[in-house]
């Protein structure tokens, strides 16, 4: 993928994730991604932590969002909620980093940063890839579409 323009502030991306998670406030079937209780860390702080320690490229951050959207579109019964957004987000970013970035880390490292055990991280990665049918490649125009969605709020604030 071509290098994207500088990523918008983490707060804008976190707002999109929080918005996505707000749809899961209705009862739904728990998945492997569900925590027993919502983690005490905000989505914004968690995303900032992941971005810092995963050292994802800006493209990786966009791909993570795209992969989550792909998962939800392929499985309409999969509901993103406050109970699973942290695990879904960490898994999507890890998968995006491994697929897109030249440098990536071990699952042990990603698990430590994400706050889960390495065995759980392995299972989350396996399930995530299965749910998106291993469809990691993204066409440039699809990437640009998602980049535009992420940049739109920052453009509106400046406009």
DSSP file (Angstrom, degrees, kcal/mol; ACC not computed):
  #  RESIDUE AA STRUCTURE BP1 BP2  ACC     N-H-->O    O-->H-N    N-H-->O    O-->H-N    TCO  KAPPA ALPHA  PHI   PSI    X-CA   Y-CA   Z-CA
    1    1 A X              0   0    0      0, 0.0     2,-0.1     0, 0.0     3,-0.1   0.000 360.0 360.0 360.0 146.3    0.0    0.0    0.0
    2    2 A X        -     0   0    0      1,-0.1     2,-0.2    57,-0.0     0, 0.0  -0.419 360.0 -91.0 -70.1 151.9    1.2    3.5   -0.6
    3    3 A X        -     0   0    0     -2,-0.1    -1,-0.1     1,-0.1     3,-0.1  -0.449  45.9-134.4 -65.1 131.5    2.1    5.5    2.5
    4    4 A X        -     0   0    0     -2,-0.2     3,-0.1     1,-0.1    54,-0.1  -0.332  27.3 -90.5 -79.0 166.4   -0.9    7.3    3.8
    5    5 A X  S    S-     0   0    0      1,-0.2    -1,-0.1    53,-0.1     3,-0.1  -0.269  72.7 -59.5 -64.6 166.5   -0.9   11.0    4.9
    6    6 A X        -     0   0    0      1,-0.1    -1,-0.2    -3,-0.1     2,-0.0  -0.175  66.6-106.1 -51.7 139.2   -0.1   11.4    8.6
    7    7 A X        -     0   0    0     -3,-0.1     3,-0.1     1,-0.1    -1,-0.1  -0.307  33.9-109.1 -66.7 148.4   -2.7    9.7   10.7
    8    8 A X        -     0   0    0      1,-0.2     5,-0.1    -3,-0.1    -1,-0.1  -0.257  56.8 -66.1 -68.7 167.0   -5.3   11.8   12.5
    9    9 A X    >>  -     0   0    0      1,-0.1     3,-1.4     3,-0.1     4,-1.4  -0.183  44.5-116.9 -54.9 147.5   -5.0   12.1   16.2
   10   10 A X  H 3> S+     0   0    0      1,-0.3     4,-3.1     2,-0.2     5,-0.2   0.820 113.0  67.9 -53.5 -32.4   -5.6    8.9   18.2
   11   11 A X  H 3> S+     0   0    0      1,-0.2     4,-2.0     2,-0.2    -1,-0.3   0.857  99.0  48.9 -60.9 -34.9   -8.6   10.6   19.8
   12   12 A X  H <> S+     0   0    0     -3,-1.4     4,-1.9     2,-0.2    -1,-0.2   0.929 113.7  45.2 -70.7 -44.4  -10.4   10.6   16.4
   13   13 A X  H  X S+     0   0    0     -4,-1.4     4,-2.0     1,-0.2    -2,-0.2   0.902 113.3  51.0 -64.3 -39.7   -9.7    7.0   15.8
   14   14 A X  H  X S+     0   0    0     -4,-3.1     4,-2.9     1,-0.2    -1,-0.2   0.883 106.1  55.4 -65.0 -37.6  -10.7    6.2   19.4
   15   15 A X  H  X S+     0   0    0     -4,-2.0     4,-2.6    -5,-0.2    -1,-0.2   0.912 107.1  50.2 -60.5 -42.0  -14.0    8.1   18.9
   16   16 A X  H  X S+     0   0    0     -4,-1.9     4,-2.3     2,-0.2    -2,-0.2   0.908 112.3  47.2 -62.2 -41.5  -14.8    5.9   15.9
   17   17 A X  H  X S+     0   0    0     -4,-2.0     4,-2.6     2,-0.2    -2,-0.2   0.910 112.1  49.5 -66.1 -42.3  -14.1    2.7   17.9
   18   18 A X  H  X S+     0   0    0     -4,-2.9     4,-1.6     2,-0.2    -2,-0.2   0.913 111.1  50.3 -62.9 -42.0  -16.2    4.0   20.9
   19   19 A X  H  X S+     0   0    0     -4,-2.6     4,-0.6    -5,-0.2     3,-0.2   0.924 111.0  48.8 -60.5 -45.4  -19.0    4.8   18.4
   20   20 A X  H >< S+     0   0    0     -4,-2.3     3,-1.1     1,-0.2     4,-0.3   0.910 110.8  50.6 -60.3 -43.6  -18.7    1.3   17.0
   21   21 A X  H >< S+     0   0    0     -4,-2.6     3,-1.6     1,-0.2    61,-0.4   0.773  96.2  70.6 -67.6 -25.8  -18.7   -0.3   20.5
   22   22 A X  H >< S+     0   0    0     -4,-1.6     3,-1.1     1,-0.3    -1,-0.2   0.740  87.0  66.0 -65.9 -20.9  -21.9    1.7   21.4
   23   23 A X  G X< S+     0   0    0     -3,-1.1     3,-0.7    -4,-0.6    -1,-0.3   0.709  90.3  66.9 -70.7 -18.6  -23.9   -0.4   19.1
   24   24 A X  G <   +     0   0    0     -3,-1.6    -1,-0.2    56,-0.5    -2,-0.1   0.224  65.7 102.1 -89.0  15.5  -23.3   -3.4   21.3
   25   25 A X  G <   +     0   0    0     -3,-1.1    -1,-0.2    55,-0.1     2,-0.2   0.644  66.6  81.9 -74.3 -12.4  -25.2   -2.1   24.3
   26   26 A X  S <  S-     0   0    0     -3,-0.7    53,-0.0     1,-0.1    -3,-0.0  -0.587 101.5 -82.6 -87.5 155.9  -28.1   -4.4   23.4
   27   27 A X        +     0   0    0     -2,-0.2     2,-0.3     1,-0.0    -1,-0.1  -0.270  61.8 159.5 -58.6 140.7  -28.0   -8.1   24.4
   28   28 A X        -     0   0    0     -4,-0.1     2,-0.4    -3,-0.1    50,-0.1  -0.963  46.2 -77.9-155.8 168.0  -26.0  -10.3   22.1
   29   29 A X        -     0   0    0     48,-0.3    50,-0.3    -2,-0.3    -2,-0.0  -0.576  49.6-122.6 -75.6 124.8  -24.2  -13.6   22.0
   30   30 A X        -     0   0    0     -2,-0.4     2,-0.2    48,-0.1    -1,-0.1  -0.296  29.8-164.7 -64.8 152.1  -20.8  -13.5   23.8
   31   31 A X    >   -     0   0    0     47,-0.0     3,-1.6     0, 0.0    -1,-0.1  -0.680  41.8 -86.8-125.7-179.7  -17.7  -14.5   21.7
   32   32 A X  T 3  S+     0   0    0      1,-0.3    92,-0.1    -2,-0.2    -2,-0.1   0.713 125.1  62.0 -61.0 -21.2  -14.1  -15.5   22.5
   33   33 A X  T 3  S+     0   0    0     91,-0.1    54,-0.4     2,-0.1    -1,-0.3   0.576  80.9 107.8 -83.3 -10.7  -13.4  -11.7   22.4
   34   34 A X    <   -     0   0    0     -3,-1.6     2,-0.3    53,-0.1    50,-0.2  -0.483  56.7-150.8 -76.5 135.3  -15.7  -10.9   25.3
   35   35 A X        -     0   0    0     48,-2.4     3,-0.1    -2,-0.2    -2,-0.1  -0.685  26.8-117.8 -92.9 155.1  -14.3   -9.9   28.7
   36   36 A X  S    S+     0   0    0     -2,-0.3     2,-0.3     1,-0.1    -1,-0.1   0.847  99.9   8.7 -62.1 -31.7  -16.2  -10.7   31.9
   37   37 A X  S    S-     0   0    0     46,-0.1     2,-0.1    45,-0.1    -1,-0.1  -0.970  97.0 -86.2-143.6 156.3  -16.4   -6.9   32.5
   38   38 A X        -     0   0    0     -2,-0.3    45,-0.2     1,-0.1    44,-0.1  -0.436  53.7-108.6 -63.2 131.7  -15.5   -3.9   30.5
   39   39 A X        -     0   0    0     43,-0.4    -1,-0.1    -2,-0.1    -4,-0.0  -0.277  20.4-125.1 -60.1 148.8  -11.8   -3.1   31.1
   40   40 A X  S    S+     0   0    0     -3,-0.1     2,-0.3     2,-0.1    -1,-0.1   0.690  85.9  91.5 -71.7 -16.9  -11.2    0.1   33.2
   41   41 A X  S    S-     0   0    0      1,-0.1    -2,-0.1     2,-0.0     0, 0.0  -0.618  82.5-118.2 -81.3 135.6   -9.0    1.7   30.5
   42   42 A X     >  -     0   0    0     -2,-0.3     4,-2.5     1,-0.1     5,-0.2  -0.248  21.0-115.3 -66.9 159.4  -10.8    3.9   28.0
   43   43 A X  H  > S+     0   0    0      1,-0.2     4,-2.8     2,-0.2     5,-0.2   0.895 117.3  52.9 -62.4 -39.6  -10.8    3.0   24.3
   44   44 A X  H  > S+     0   0    0      2,-0.2     4,-2.2     1,-0.2    -1,-0.2   0.935 112.0  43.5 -62.3 -46.7   -8.8    6.2   23.6
   45   45 A X  H  > S+     0   0    0      2,-0.2     4,-2.2     1,-0.2    -1,-0.2   0.883 115.0  50.1 -66.8 -37.2   -6.1    5.4   26.2
   46   46 A X  H  X S+     0   0    0     -4,-2.5     4,-2.8     2,-0.2    -2,-0.2   0.922 111.1  47.9 -67.1 -44.2   -6.0    1.7   25.1
   47   47 A X  H  X S+     0   0    0     -4,-2.8     4,-2.9     1,-0.2     5,-0.2   0.900 111.5  51.0 -63.4 -40.3   -5.7    2.6   21.4
   48   48 A X  H  X S+     0   0    0     -4,-2.2     4,-2.2    -5,-0.2    -1,-0.2   0.908 111.0  49.2 -62.7 -41.1   -2.9    5.1   22.3
   49   49 A X  H  X S+     0   0    0     -4,-2.2     4,-2.7     2,-0.2     5,-0.4   0.942 113.1  46.2 -62.4 -48.2   -1.2    2.4   24.3
   50   50 A X  H  X S+     0   0    0     -4,-2.8     4,-2.9     1,-0.2     5,-0.4   0.929 112.9  49.6 -61.1 -45.8   -1.4   -0.1   21.4
   51   51 A X  H  X>S+     0   0    0     -4,-2.9     4,-0.8     1,-0.2     5,-0.5   0.896 114.6  45.7 -61.3 -40.4   -0.2    2.5   18.9
   52   52 A X  H  <5S+     0   0    0     -4,-2.2    -2,-0.2    -5,-0.2    -1,-0.2   0.956 123.1  30.9 -68.4 -51.2    2.7    3.4   21.0
   53   53 A X  H  <5S+     0   0    0     -4,-2.7    -2,-0.2     1,-0.2    -3,-0.2   0.786 119.3  50.6 -86.6 -27.5    3.9   -0.1   22.0
   54   54 A X  H  <5S-     0   0    0     -4,-2.9    -1,-0.2    -5,-0.4    -3,-0.2   0.739  93.9-148.1 -74.3 -21.5    2.9   -2.0   18.8
   55   55 A X  T  <5 -     0   0    0     -4,-0.8    -3,-0.1    -5,-0.4    -4,-0.1   0.887  28.4-178.8  52.2  43.9    4.7    0.7   16.9
   56   56 A X      < -     0   0    0     -5,-0.5    -1,-0.2    -6,-0.3     2,-0.1  -0.380  26.9-116.2 -69.0 147.3    2.2    0.3   14.1
   57   57 A X     >  -     0   0    0      1,-0.1     4,-1.6    -2,-0.1     5,-0.1  -0.332  31.7-104.4 -71.5 166.7    2.5    2.4   11.0
   58   58 A X  H  > S+     0   0    0      1,-0.2     4,-1.7     2,-0.2     5,-0.2   0.889 125.3  55.2 -60.1 -37.9   -0.3    4.8   10.2
   59   59 A X  H  > S+     0   0    0      1,-0.2     4,-2.7     2,-0.2    -1,-0.2   0.866 102.5  56.1 -62.2 -36.1   -1.4    2.4    7.5
   60   60 A X  H  > S+     0   0    0      2,-0.2     4,-2.5     1,-0.2    -1,-0.2   0.890 104.3  52.8 -62.7 -40.6   -1.6   -0.4   10.1
   61   61 A X  H  X S+     0   0    0     -4,-1.6     4,-1.5     2,-0.2    -1,-0.2   0.895 111.5  45.9 -63.7 -39.5   -4.0    1.8   12.2
   62   62 A X  H  X S+     0   0    0     -4,-1.7     4,-2.5     2,-0.2    -2,-0.2   0.922 111.7  51.8 -68.4 -43.7   -6.3    2.2    9.2
   63   63 A X  H  X S+     0   0    0     -4,-2.7     4,-3.2     1,-0.2     5,-0.2   0.891 104.5  57.3 -60.4 -39.3   -6.1   -1.5    8.3
   64   64 A X  H  X S+     0   0    0     -4,-2.5     4,-1.8     1,-0.2    -1,-0.2   0.927 109.7  44.2 -57.2 -45.5   -7.1   -2.4   11.9
   65   65 A X  H  X S+     0   0    0     -4,-1.5     4,-2.4     2,-0.2    -1,-0.2   0.918 113.7  51.0 -63.4 -44.5  -10.3   -0.4   11.6
   66   66 A X  H  X S+     0   0    0     -4,-2.5     4,-2.6     1,-0.2    -2,-0.2   0.905 108.6  51.2 -61.2 -42.9  -10.9   -1.8    8.1
   67   67 A X  H  X S+     0   0    0     -4,-3.2     4,-2.4     2,-0.2    -1,-0.2   0.886 109.2  50.7 -63.9 -38.6  -10.5   -5.4    9.3
   68   68 A X  H  X S+     0   0    0     -4,-1.8     4,-2.3    -5,-0.2    -1,-0.2   0.933 112.0  47.3 -64.0 -44.0  -12.9   -4.8   12.2
   69   69 A X  H  X S+     0   0    0     -4,-2.4     4,-2.4     1,-0.2    -2,-0.2   0.896 110.5  52.6 -63.3 -39.4  -15.5   -3.4    9.7
   70   70 A X  H  X S+     0   0    0     -4,-2.6     4,-2.4     2,-0.2    -1,-0.2   0.920 108.7  50.5 -60.9 -44.5  -14.8   -6.4    7.4
   71   71 A X  H  X S+     0   0    0     -4,-2.4     4,-1.7     1,-0.2    -2,-0.2   0.933 111.7  47.0 -59.1 -47.8  -15.5   -8.8   10.3
   72   72 A X  H  < S+     0   0    0     -4,-2.3     6,-0.2     1,-0.2    -1,-0.2   0.875 113.2  48.6 -65.8 -38.0  -18.8   -7.1   11.2
   73   73 A X  H  < S+     0   0    0     -4,-2.4     3,-0.4     1,-0.2    -1,-0.2   0.872 113.6  46.4 -69.9 -36.1  -19.9   -7.0    7.6
   74   74 A X  H  < S+     0   0    0     -4,-2.4     2,-0.3     1,-0.3    -2,-0.2   0.762 124.7  33.0 -76.3 -24.2  -19.1  -10.7    7.1
   75   75 A X    ><  +     0   0    0     -4,-1.7     3,-2.8    -5,-0.2    -1,-0.3  -0.711  64.8 179.1-133.9  80.7  -20.8  -11.7   10.4
   76   76 A X  T 3  S+     0   0    0     -3,-0.4    -1,-0.1    -2,-0.3    -4,-0.1   0.725  83.2  62.0 -57.6 -21.3  -23.8   -9.4   11.1
   77   77 A X  T 3  S+     0   0    0     -3,-0.1     2,-0.7     2,-0.1   -48,-0.3   0.584  81.5  95.3 -80.9  -8.3  -24.4  -11.4   14.2
   78   78 A X    <   -     0   0    0     -3,-2.8     2,-0.6    -6,-0.2    -3,-0.1  -0.750  63.7-164.5 -83.7 115.4  -21.0  -10.3   15.6
   79   79 A X        -     0   0    0     -2,-0.7     2,-0.4   -50,-0.3   -58,-0.1  -0.894  13.3-141.8-108.0 123.2  -21.7   -7.3   17.8
   80   80 A X        +     0   0    0     -2,-0.6   -56,-0.5   -60,-0.2     2,-0.3  -0.693  37.2 161.4 -80.1 130.8  -18.8   -5.0   18.8
   81   81 A X    >>  -     0   0    0     -2,-0.4     4,-2.3   -58,-0.1     3,-0.9  -0.820  57.3 -90.8-141.0 177.2  -19.4   -3.9   22.4
   82   82 A X  T 34 S+     0   0    0    -61,-0.4   -43,-0.4    -2,-0.3     4,-0.3   0.705 123.3  58.4 -65.7 -19.2  -17.7   -2.4   25.4
   83   83 A X  T 34 S+     0   0    0    -45,-0.2   -48,-2.4   -62,-0.1    -1,-0.2   0.688 121.0  21.4 -83.9 -18.8  -17.0   -6.0   26.5
   84   84 A X  T <> S+     0   0    0     -3,-0.9     4,-2.7   -50,-0.2     5,-0.3   0.541  93.5  92.9-125.1  -8.7  -15.1   -7.0   23.4
   85   85 A X  H  X S+     0   0    0     -4,-2.3     4,-2.7     1,-0.2     5,-0.2   0.855  86.9  53.8 -59.7 -36.3  -13.8   -3.8   21.7
   86   86 A X  H  > S+     0   0    0     -4,-0.3     4,-2.4     2,-0.2    -1,-0.2   0.928 114.0  40.2 -65.6 -44.6  -10.4   -3.9   23.5
   87   87 A X  H  > S+     0   0    0    -54,-0.4     4,-2.1     2,-0.2    -2,-0.2   0.884 116.8  49.6 -71.7 -38.0   -9.7   -7.5   22.4
   88   88 A X  H  X S+     0   0    0     -4,-2.7     4,-2.6   -55,-0.2    -2,-0.2   0.927 113.5  47.3 -64.5 -44.1  -11.0   -7.0   18.9
   89   89 A X  H  X S+     0   0    0     -4,-2.7     4,-2.4    -5,-0.3     5,-0.2   0.933 112.7  46.9 -64.3 -48.0   -9.0   -3.8   18.5
   90   90 A X  H  X S+     0   0    0     -4,-2.4     4,-2.0    -5,-0.2    -1,-0.2   0.891 115.0  47.6 -63.8 -37.8   -5.7   -5.3   19.8
   91   91 A X  H  X S+     0   0    0     -4,-2.1     4,-2.6     2,-0.2     5,-0.2   0.924 111.5  49.0 -69.2 -44.1   -6.2   -8.4   17.6
   92   92 A X  H  X S+     0   0    0     -4,-2.6     4,-2.3     1,-0.2    -2,-0.2   0.897 113.5  47.1 -64.2 -39.0   -7.0   -6.4   14.5
   93   93 A X  H  X S+     0   0    0     -4,-2.4     4,-2.6     2,-0.2    -1,-0.2   0.885 111.5  50.8 -69.8 -37.4   -4.0   -4.2   15.0
   94   94 A X  H  X S+     0   0    0     -4,-2.0     4,-2.4    -5,-0.2    -2,-0.2   0.941 112.8  45.7 -63.2 -46.7   -1.7   -7.1   15.6
   95   95 A X  H  X S+     0   0    0     -4,-2.6     4,-2.1     1,-0.2    -2,-0.2   0.907 113.3  50.5 -62.8 -42.4   -2.9   -8.8   12.5
   96   96 A X  H  X>S+     0   0    0     -4,-2.3     4,-2.9    -5,-0.2     5,-0.5   0.909 110.4  49.4 -62.9 -42.3   -2.5   -5.6   10.5
   97   97 A X  H  X5S+     0   0    0     -4,-2.6     4,-1.6     1,-0.2    -2,-0.2   0.920 111.9  48.3 -63.4 -43.2    1.0   -5.0   11.8
   98   98 A X  H  <5S+     0   0    0     -4,-2.4    -1,-0.2     1,-0.2    -2,-0.2   0.874 118.9  39.6 -65.2 -36.3    2.0   -8.6   10.9
   99   99 A X  H  <5S+     0   0    0     -4,-2.1    -2,-0.2    -5,-0.2    -1,-0.2   0.876 129.7  23.8 -81.0 -38.0    0.5   -8.3    7.4
  100  100 A X  H  <5S+     0   0    0     -4,-2.9     2,-0.2    -5,-0.2    -3,-0.2   0.818 102.7  76.6-103.0 -35.8    1.5   -4.7    6.5
  101  101 A X     << -     0   0    0     -4,-1.6   -45,-0.0    -5,-0.5     3,-0.0  -0.515  65.8-139.1 -89.2 148.5    4.5   -3.6    8.5
  102  102 A X  S    S+     0   0    0     -2,-0.2     2,-0.5     1,-0.1    -1,-0.1   0.817  93.6  45.9 -70.3 -31.0    8.1   -4.6    7.8
  103  103 A X        +     0   0    0    -48,-0.1     2,-0.3    -6,-0.0    -1,-0.1  -0.956  69.0 155.5-117.5 128.5    8.8   -5.0   11.5
  104  104 A X        -     0   0    0     -2,-0.5     2,-0.1    -6,-0.1   -49,-0.1  -0.928  28.6-123.6-144.3 171.5    6.5   -6.7   13.9
  105  105 A X        -     0   0    0     -2,-0.3     2,-0.1     1,-0.1   -51,-0.0  -0.434  31.4 -83.7-111.6 179.2    6.8   -8.5   17.3
  106  106 A X     >  -     0   0    0     -2,-0.1     4,-2.3     1,-0.1     3,-0.2  -0.405  38.7-113.1 -78.4 160.4    6.1  -11.9   18.8
  107  107 A X  H  > S+     0   0    0      1,-0.2     4,-2.8     2,-0.2     5,-0.2   0.815 117.9  62.5 -63.3 -29.0    2.6  -12.8   20.1
  108  108 A X  H  > S+     0   0    0      2,-0.2     4,-1.9     1,-0.2    -1,-0.2   0.928 106.4  43.8 -60.7 -44.5    4.1  -12.8   23.5
  109  109 A X  H  > S+     0   0    0     -3,-0.2     4,-2.3     2,-0.2     5,-0.2   0.946 114.2  48.8 -65.8 -49.1    5.0   -9.2   23.2
  110  110 A X  H  X S+     0   0    0     -4,-2.3     4,-2.6     1,-0.2    -2,-0.2   0.895 110.7  52.1 -58.8 -40.2    1.6   -8.2   21.7
  111  111 A X  H  X>S+     0   0    0     -4,-2.8     5,-2.3     2,-0.2     4,-1.6   0.915 108.2  50.7 -62.4 -43.4   -0.2  -10.1   24.5
  112  112 A X  H  <5S+     0   0    0     -4,-1.9     3,-0.2     1,-0.2    -2,-0.2   0.930 113.4  44.7 -61.3 -45.9    1.7   -8.3   27.2
  113  113 A X  H  <5S+     0   0    0     -4,-2.3    -1,-0.2     1,-0.2    -2,-0.2   0.896 114.6  49.2 -64.8 -40.1    0.9   -4.9   25.6
  114  114 A X  H  <5S-     0   0    0     -4,-2.6    -1,-0.2    -5,-0.2    -2,-0.2   0.687 112.2-119.5 -74.8 -18.6   -2.8   -5.9   25.1
  115  115 A X  T  <5S+     0   0    0     -4,-1.6     2,-0.3     1,-0.3    -3,-0.2   0.784  75.0 108.2  85.1  27.6   -3.1   -7.2   28.7
  116  116 A X  S   <S-     0   0    0     -5,-2.3    -1,-0.3    -6,-0.2     2,-0.1  -0.859  75.2 -92.0-128.6 166.4   -3.9  -10.8   27.9
  117  117 A X     >  -     0   0    0     -2,-0.3     4,-2.4     1,-0.1     3,-0.2  -0.463  35.5-117.7 -75.7 153.0   -2.1  -14.1   28.2
  118  118 A X  H  > S+     0   0    0      1,-0.2     4,-2.5     2,-0.2     5,-0.2   0.868 114.8  55.5 -61.3 -36.8   -0.1  -15.2   25.1
  119  119 A X  H  > S+     0   0    0      1,-0.2     4,-1.9     2,-0.2    -1,-0.2   0.903 109.3  46.8 -62.3 -40.4   -2.3  -18.3   24.8
  120  120 A X  H  > S+     0   0    0     -3,-0.2     4,-2.9     2,-0.2    -2,-0.2   0.906 109.7  53.8 -67.7 -40.8   -5.4  -16.2   24.6
  121  121 A X  H  X S+     0   0    0     -4,-2.4     4,-2.6     1,-0.2    -2,-0.2   0.908 107.7  51.4 -59.3 -42.1   -3.7  -13.8   22.1
  122  122 A X  H  X S+     0   0    0     -4,-2.5     4,-2.3     1,-0.2    -1,-0.2   0.918 111.9  45.9 -60.8 -43.9   -3.0  -16.8   19.9
  123  123 A X  H  X S+     0   0    0     -4,-1.9     4,-2.5     2,-0.2     5,-0.2   0.890 112.1  51.3 -67.5 -38.9   -6.6  -18.0   20.1
  124  124 A X  H  X S+     0   0    0     -4,-2.9     4,-2.7     2,-0.2    -2,-0.2   0.919 111.2  48.0 -63.8 -42.9   -7.9  -14.5   19.4
  125  125 A X  H  X S+     0   0    0     -4,-2.6     4,-2.5    -5,-0.2     5,-0.2   0.935 112.4  48.7 -62.2 -46.6   -5.6  -14.2   16.3
  126  126 A X  H  X S+     0   0    0     -4,-2.3     4,-2.0    -5,-0.2    -2,-0.2   0.923 115.0  44.3 -59.7 -45.9   -6.7  -17.5   15.0
  127  127 A X  H  X S+     0   0    0     -4,-2.5     4,-2.8     2,-0.2    -1,-0.2   0.901 112.2  52.3 -68.0 -41.3  -10.4  -16.8   15.5
  128  128 A X  H  X S+     0   0    0     -4,-2.7     4,-1.9    -5,-0.2    -2,-0.2   0.941 111.1  46.5 -60.2 -48.1  -10.1  -13.3   14.0
  129  129 A X  H  <>S+     0   0    0     -4,-2.5     5,-3.0     1,-0.2     6,-0.3   0.883 112.7  50.8 -62.7 -38.4   -8.4  -14.6   10.9
  130  130 A X  H ><5S+     0   0    0     -4,-2.0     3,-1.3    -5,-0.2    -1,-0.2   0.923 108.6  51.9 -63.6 -44.0  -11.0  -17.3   10.6
  131  131 A X  H 3<5S+     0   0    0     -4,-2.8    -2,-0.2     1,-0.3    -1,-0.2   0.835 113.3  43.0 -65.4 -33.3  -13.9  -14.8   10.9
  132  132 A X  T ><5S-     0   0    0     -4,-1.9     3,-2.0    -5,-0.2    -1,-0.3   0.298 113.0-120.1 -95.1  11.5  -12.5  -12.5    8.2
  133  133 A X  T < 5 -     0   0    0     -3,-1.3    -3,-0.2     1,-0.3     3,-0.1   0.829  60.9 -69.6  57.0  34.9  -11.7  -15.6    6.1
  134  134 A X  T 3 <S+     0   0    0     -5,-3.0     2,-1.6     1,-0.2     3,-0.3   0.691  89.9 152.5  59.0  20.8   -8.0  -14.7    6.0
  135  135 A X    <   +     0   0    0     -3,-2.0    -1,-0.2    -6,-0.3   -65,-0.1  -0.619   6.1 142.1 -84.7  85.8   -8.9  -11.8    3.8
  136  136 A X        +     0   0    0     -2,-1.6    -1,-0.2    -3,-0.1     2,-0.1   0.713  36.7  97.9 -98.0 -25.8   -6.0   -9.4    4.7
  137  137 A X        -     0   0    0     -3,-0.3     2,-0.4     1,-0.0   -38,-0.0  -0.421  55.7-164.5 -68.2 139.1   -5.3   -7.9    1.3
  138  138 A X        -     0   0    0     -2,-0.1     2,-0.1     4,-0.0    -2,-0.0  -0.992  18.5-125.0-127.7 128.3   -6.9   -4.5    0.8
  139  139 A X     >  -     0   0    0     -2,-0.4     4,-2.4     1,-0.1     3,-0.5  -0.413  27.1-117.3 -66.5 146.2   -7.3   -2.8   -2.5
  140  140 A X  H  > S+     0   0    0      1,-0.2     4,-2.6     2,-0.2     5,-0.2   0.874 115.2  52.0 -54.7 -39.9   -5.8    0.7   -2.6
  141  141 A X  H  > S+     0   0    0      2,-0.2     4,-1.8     1,-0.2    -1,-0.2   0.857 109.1  50.0 -68.3 -32.6   -9.2    2.3   -3.3
  142  142 A X  H  > S+     0   0    0     -3,-0.5     4,-2.0     2,-0.2    -2,-0.2   0.913 111.0  49.6 -68.2 -42.4  -10.7    0.5   -0.3
  143  143 A X  H  X S+     0   0    0     -4,-2.4     4,-2.6     1,-0.2    -2,-0.2   0.930 110.4  50.5 -59.7 -45.8   -7.8    1.7    1.9
  144  144 A X  H  X S+     0   0    0     -4,-2.6     4,-2.4     1,-0.2    -1,-0.2   0.862 106.8  55.3 -61.7 -36.6   -8.4    5.2    0.6
  145  145 A X  H  X S+     0   0    0     -4,-1.8     4,-1.7     2,-0.2    -1,-0.2   0.931 111.8  42.4 -62.0 -46.2  -12.1    5.0    1.4
  146  146 A X  H  X S+     0   0    0     -4,-2.0     4,-2.1     2,-0.2    -2,-0.2   0.868 111.4  54.9 -70.5 -36.2  -11.4    4.1    5.0
  147  147 A X  H  X S+     0   0    0     -4,-2.6     4,-2.5     1,-0.2    -1,-0.2   0.919 107.5  51.3 -60.1 -42.8   -8.6    6.7    5.3
  148  148 A X  H  X S+     0   0    0     -4,-2.4     4,-1.8     1,-0.2    -2,-0.2   0.882 107.5  52.6 -61.2 -39.6  -11.2    9.2    4.2
  149  149 A X  H  X S+     0   0    0     -4,-1.7     4,-0.6     1,-0.2    -1,-0.2   0.897 112.9  44.4 -62.7 -40.0  -13.7    8.1    6.9
  150  150 A X  H  X S+     0   0    0     -4,-2.1     4,-0.5     1,-0.2     3,-0.3   0.876 116.5  45.6 -73.8 -37.0  -11.0    8.5    9.5
  151  151 A X  H  X S+     0   0    0     -4,-2.5     4,-2.3    -5,-0.2     3,-0.3   0.734  93.4  81.3 -78.3 -22.0   -9.8   11.8    8.2
  152  152 A X  H  X S+     0   0    0     -4,-1.8     4,-2.4     1,-0.2     5,-0.2   0.891  89.8  50.2 -54.7 -47.2  -13.3   13.3    7.8
  153  153 A X  H  X S+     0   0    0     -4,-0.6     4,-1.7    -3,-0.3    -1,-0.2   0.894 112.1  47.5 -61.4 -37.9  -13.8   14.3   11.4
  154  154 A X  H  X S+     0   0    0     -4,-0.5     4,-1.4    -3,-0.3    -1,-0.2   0.865 111.7  50.6 -71.6 -33.5  -10.5   16.1   11.6
  155  155 A X  H  X S+     0   0    0     -4,-2.3     4,-2.2     2,-0.2    -2,-0.2   0.894 108.8  52.3 -66.8 -39.0  -11.3   17.9    8.3
  156  156 A X  H  < S+     0   0    0     -4,-2.4    -2,-0.2     1,-0.2    -1,-0.2   0.866 107.3  52.2 -64.8 -36.2  -14.6   18.9    9.7
  157  157 A X  H  < S+     0   0    0     -4,-1.7    -1,-0.2     1,-0.2    -2,-0.2   0.851 116.1  39.9 -68.7 -33.3  -13.0   20.4   12.8
  158  158 A X  H  <        0   0    0     -4,-1.4    -2,-0.2     1,-0.2    -1,-0.2   0.769 360.0 360.0 -82.9 -27.2  -10.6   22.4   10.6
  159  159 A X     <        0   0    0     -4,-2.2    -1,-0.2    -5,-0.1    -2,-0.2   0.447 360.0 360.0 -77.4 360.0  -13.2   23.4    8.0
